[in-house]
């Protein structure tokens, strides 16, 4: 639903749910509720995972001792035998029908990328990485040609995962009207910098973007460059930010 769930093992034993608020250049959050909490002093929620059917699995480490600095690793009070897994559902609503991933055709997998569930899209991209890279790239580029930009971003990630980054699509999304898509595309540029001939020119343009998120992403990308080249990009982000303030 666009929120973030945060497990806590010290003081508060449970998970808190926060709304994510887009706030240039980054994000802030707003507390919504305690999603679950336990009075068991050994309750240790250490992991959360959404299953393909939409249910939420919670791993409870169930251990009295959780530190390694204040407690010896061989302390006999460490529990090596117990633990729990909880499954959280919404009883009055039907669960999702899991999308077909294992054994699905490339066309079926690409259709999954249109689904709203983040983890389904993630698992689908992982599956596509194991398929024939040329077949995947050709299919996803054709599939995305008449799609909205969010789906074109999914396609860009798929070509990256296939080891055949589609540079025309990358350059198109770097010019998106949506700062979130520009930032995401810029991160792809960052990790493929050496394989893109005009990468530094593209990064320099992004450093002067009107939105702080994109400039911040450009600054992070610049930190991976040799010092002098990186500082040149960083100065552009700083100058653009100052100009925005005075405008």
C-alpha positions in Angstrom: 0.0 0.0 0.0 3.0 2.3 -0.2 3.7 2.2 3.5 6.8 1.0 5.4 6.8 -1.7 8.1 9.6 -1.5 10.7 10.4 -4.3 13.1 11.8 -3.5 16.5 13.4 -5.8 19.0 14.4 -3.4 21.8 11.9 -1.6 24.1 9.0 -1.9 21.7 8.6 -5.6 20.6 6.6 -5.6 17.3 6.3 -3.7 14.0 5.2 -0.2 13.4 3.5 1.0 10.2 4.4 4.4 8.7 3.1 6.3 5.8 5.8 7.4 3.4 5.6 11.1 2.3 7.5 12.3 -0.7 9.3 15.4 0.4 11.8 17.1 -1.9 14.6 16.0 -2.0 14.0 12.9 0.1 11.2 11.4 2.2 9.6 11.7 5.6 7.2 9.4 7.3 4.0 9.6 9.4 3.1 7.0 12.0 -0.1 5.1 11.2 -0.3 2.3 13.7 1.3 -0.6 15.6 0.7 -3.4 13.1 1.5 -6.1 15.8 3.0 -6.1 19.3 3.8 -8.8 21.8 4.1 -8.9 25.6 6.5 -11.8 25.4 9.8 -10.3 26.4 11.6 -12.8 24.1 9.7 -11.8 21.0 12.2 -10.8 18.3 10.6 -10.0 15.0 13.7 -10.1 12.7 12.2 -10.3 9.2 9.1 -9.6 7.2 8.1 -11.1 3.9 5.0 -10.8 1.7 4.1 -14.1 0.2 2.7 -14.5 -3.4 -0.8 -14.7 -2.0 -0.5 -11.3 -0.2 -0.2 -12.7 3.3 2.6 -11.4 5.5 5.0 -13.8 7.1 6.9 -12.6 10.3 10.0 -14.4 11.6 10.3 -14.4 15.4 13.9 -15.2 16.4 12.5 -15.8 20.0 15.7 -15.3 21.9 16.4 -13.8 25.3 19.8 -12.5 24.2 20.2 -10.4 21.1 23.4 -8.5 21.4 27.0 -9.6 20.7 28.9 -6.9 22.5 27.1 -7.1 25.9 26.7 -10.9 25.8 29.2 -13.5 24.9 28.5 -15.4 21.7 28.8 -18.7 23.7 26.5 -17.5 26.5 24.4 -20.6 27.5 21.3 -18.4 27.7 21.3 -18.1 23.9 18.4 -20.2 22.6 19.4 -22.2 19.5 16.3 -24.4 19.4 13.2 -22.2 19.4 11.7 -19.7 17.0 8.3 -18.9 15.4 6.9 -17.9 12.1 3.6 -16.0 12.1 1.3 -15.5 9.1 -0.8 -12.3 9.1 -3.8 -12.1 6.8 -7.0 -10.0 6.5 -9.7 -12.4 7.4 -12.6 -10.6 5.7 -10.8 -10.3 2.4 -9.8 -13.1 -0.1 -6.1 -13.7 -0.6 -4.5 -13.0 -3.9 -4.2 -15.7 -6.6 -0.4 -16.0 -6.9 0.9 -15.0 -10.3 2.4 -17.7 -12.4 6.2 -17.3 -12.3 7.9 -20.7 -12.3 7.3 -22.3 -15.7 5.7 -19.2 -17.1 6.5 -18.0 -20.7 8.3 -14.8 -21.2 5.1 -13.2 -22.4 3.3 -14.3 -19.2 6.2 -12.9 -17.1 6.1 -9.6 -18.8 2.3 -9.4 -18.1 3.2 -9.8 -14.4 5.2 -6.6 -14.5 1.8 -4.8 -14.8 0.6 -6.1 -11.4 0.5 -3.7 -8.4 2.3 -6.1 -6.0 5.9 -5.1 -5.6 7.1 -8.5 -4.5 5.4 -10.2 -7.5 7.2 -7.9 -9.9 10.5 -8.5 -8.0 10.2 -12.3 -8.3 9.2 -11.9 -11.9 12.3 -9.9 -12.7 14.5 -12.5 -10.9 12.9 -15.2 -13.1 13.5 -13.2 -16.3 17.2 -12.9 -15.4 17.5 -16.7 -15.7 16.0 -16.8 -19.2 17.7 -16.3 -22.6 19.0 -12.7 -22.4 18.5 -12.0 -26.1 14.9 -13.3 -26.1 14.1 -11.5 -22.9 15.5 -8.1 -24.2 13.8 -8.3 -27.5 10.5 -9.2 -26.0 10.5 -6.6 -23.2 11.6 -3.7 -25.5 8.7 -4.6 -27.8 6.3 -5.0 -24.9 7.2 -1.6 -23.4 7.0 0.4 -26.6 3.4 1.5 -26.1 3.3 1.4 -22.3 3.3 4.1 -19.7 6.6 5.3 -18.3 6.4 3.3 -15.1 6.2 0.1 -17.0 9.0 1.3 -19.3 11.1 1.6 -16.2 10.3 -2.0 -15.4 11.4 -2.9 -18.9 14.6 -0.9 -18.4 15.4 -2.9 -15.2 14.7 -6.2 -17.1 17.2 -5.3 -19.8 19.7 -4.4 -17.2 19.2 -7.7 -15.4 19.6 -9.5 -18.8 23.0 -7.8 -19.2 21.7 -6.0 -22.3 20.9 -2.5 -21.0 18.7 -0.7 -23.5 20.3 2.7 -23.7 17.7 4.5 -25.9 15.1 3.6 -23.2 17.4 4.8 -20.4 17.9 8.2 -22.2 14.2 8.5 -22.7 13.4 7.9 -19.1 16.1 10.3 -17.9 13.8 13.0 -19.6 10.6 11.8 -17.9 8.2 14.4 -16.5 8.1 12.4 -13.3 11.1 13.1 -11.0 10.8 9.6 -9.4 11.3 8.0 -12.8 14.2 10.3 -13.6 15.9 9.4 -10.3 15.3 5.7 -10.9 16.8 5.9 -14.4 19.7 7.8 -13.0 20.5 5.0 -10.6 20.6 2.6 -13.6 23.1 5.0 -15.2 25.2 5.0 -12.0 25.6 1.2 -12.1 26.3 1.0 -15.8 28.4 4.1 -16.1 31.4 2.5 -17.8 29.2 0.9 -20.5 27.5 4.1 -21.7 29.7 6.4 -23.9 28.0 9.7 -23.0 27.3 8.8 -19.4 29.2 11.8 -17.9 27.2 14.2 -20.2 24.0 12.6 -19.1 25.0 12.8 -15.4 26.0 16.4 -15.8 22.5 17.3 -17.1 20.9 15.4 -14.3 23.0 17.4 -11.8 21.2 20.5 -12.9 17.7 18.9 -12.7 14.9 21.1 -11.3 14.0 18.5 -8.6 16.2 17.9 -5.6 15.8 14.1 -5.6 17.4 13.9 -9.0 20.2 16.2 -8.1 20.8 14.2 -4.9 20.9 11.0 -7.0 23.4 12.7 -9.3 25.6 13.6 -6.4 25.6 10.0 -5.2 26.5 8.8 -8.7 29.3 11.4 -8.8 30.8 9.9 -5.6 31.7 6.8 -7.6 33.8 8.8 -10.1 37.5 9.8 -9.8 37.8 12.8 -7.5 38.2 15.6 -10.0 35.4 14.4 -12.3 33.1 13.7 -9.4 33.7 17.2 -7.8 32.8 18.8 -11.2 29.4 17.1 -11.1 28.9 17.8 -7.4 29.4 21.6 -8.0 26.7 21.5 -10.6 24.3 20.0 -8.2 25.1 22.6 -5.5 24.8 25.5 -7.9 21.5 24.2 -9.3 20.2 23.8 -5.7 21.2 27.4 -4.9 19.5 28.7 -8.0 16.3 26.9 -7.1 16.3 28.5 -3.7 16.6 32.0 -5.1 14.0 31.4 -7.8 
